[in-house]
Amino acid sequence: MSVMSIDEIMATLPHRYPMLLVDRVLECDDEKHIVGLKNVTMNEPYFQGHFPSVPVMPGVLQLEAMAQTGGILLTRLKGGSSGIPYFMSIDKAKFRRIVKPGDQLRIEVEILSLRSQS
């Protein structure tokens, strides 16, 4: 199981602050499973307006963190090829708890099926 630092993540994904939403990869089998970590801190720019008196991480950014974690796995699966994996759709997303400053998102992605446009 491979672990990735923020430097290795930045070498894999094109995202940069404030849109890079994966801080560390805790596990990756380079085949179908990855576990990423996002540390949620009060200095995230979206907390200025979402919501100033009760800061909550927007669900769309939680989904983006999941997509980025999956993108790391896809890039590693393809041997680090130069293409960018794009997040195209999601079905039946549910949010069970609010995410606020001080929380950590543990993001587990498992590939169930894979198809390619190319």
C-alpha positions in Angstrom: 0.0 0.0 0.0 1.5 3.2 -1.2 1.4 6.5 0.8 1.7 9.9 -1.0 2.8 13.3 0.4 1.4 16.6 -0.7 4.4 17.0 -3.0 3.6 13.7 -4.8 -0.1 14.6 -5.0 0.8 18.0 -6.6 3.1 16.1 -9.1 0.1 13.9 -10.0 -2.9 16.4 -10.1 -3.1 19.7 -11.9 -5.1 21.4 -9.1 -3.5 24.1 -6.9 -4.7 26.2 -4.0 -7.5 26.9 -3.4 -8.8 24.0 -5.4 -6.4 21.2 -4.3 -8.5 19.3 -1.9 -6.4 16.2 -1.0 -3.7 16.7 1.6 -2.3 13.1 1.8 -2.9 9.6 0.4 -2.9 7.1 3.2 -3.3 3.9 1.0 -3.3 3.1 -2.7 -3.1 -0.3 -4.3 -2.6 1.2 -7.8 -5.4 -1.0 -9.0 -8.9 -0.2 -7.6 -8.6 1.2 -4.1 -7.3 4.5 -2.6 -7.8 6.4 0.7 -7.1 10.1 0.7 -7.2 12.7 3.5 -8.4 16.3 3.6 -7.7 18.4 6.7 -10.5 21.0 7.0 -9.2 24.2 8.5 -10.8 27.5 9.4 -8.6 29.4 6.9 -10.3 27.7 3.9 -11.5 30.5 1.6 -15.1 29.2 1.3 -15.7 29.6 5.0 -15.8 33.4 4.6 -19.2 33.1 3.0 -20.4 29.6 3.7 -21.5 30.5 6.4 -19.7 33.2 8.4 -21.4 32.5 11.7 -21.6 28.7 11.2 -18.8 27.5 8.9 -19.8 24.5 6.8 -17.8 22.9 4.0 -19.9 22.9 0.8 -21.1 19.5 -0.4 -19.9 20.2 -3.9 -16.3 20.6 -2.5 -16.6 17.4 -0.6 -17.5 15.7 -4.0 -14.6 17.5 -5.6 -12.2 16.1 -2.9 -13.6 12.6 -3.8 -13.1 13.2 -7.5 -9.5 14.3 -7.0 -8.8 11.3 -4.9 -10.2 9.1 -7.6 -8.2 11.0 -10.2 -5.0 10.2 -8.3 -5.9 6.5 -8.5 -6.8 6.7 -12.2 -3.5 8.5 -13.0 -1.5 5.8 -11.1 -3.5 3.1 -12.7 -2.6 4.4 -16.1 1.1 4.6 -15.1 1.2 8.4 -14.7 0.1 9.1 -18.3 -0.2 12.8 -19.2 -4.0 12.8 -19.6 -6.2 14.5 -17.1 -9.1 12.4 -15.8 -12.3 14.4 -15.7 -15.2 14.0 -13.3 -18.3 13.6 -15.5 -21.2 12.5 -13.3 -22.4 11.3 -9.9 -25.5 9.5 -8.9 -27.3 9.3 -5.5 -24.9 11.4 -3.5 -26.0 11.8 0.2 -24.4 13.9 2.9 -24.9 12.3 6.3 -23.1 15.0 8.5 -21.9 18.5 8.1 -18.2 19.1 7.7 -16.7 22.0 9.7 -13.3 23.4 10.6 -11.2 20.9 12.5 -12.7 17.9 10.8 -10.8 15.4 8.6 -12.3 13.9 5.5 -11.2 10.3 5.0 -12.0 9.7 1.4 -12.2 6.1 0.3 -12.6 5.4 -3.4 -13.0 2.0 -5.0 -13.2 1.4 -8.7 -16.2 -0.8 -9.5 -16.1 -0.5 -13.3 -13.9 1.5 -15.7 -14.6 2.8 -19.1 -12.6 5.1 -21.3 -13.5 7.7 -23.9 -10.2 7.1 -25.7 
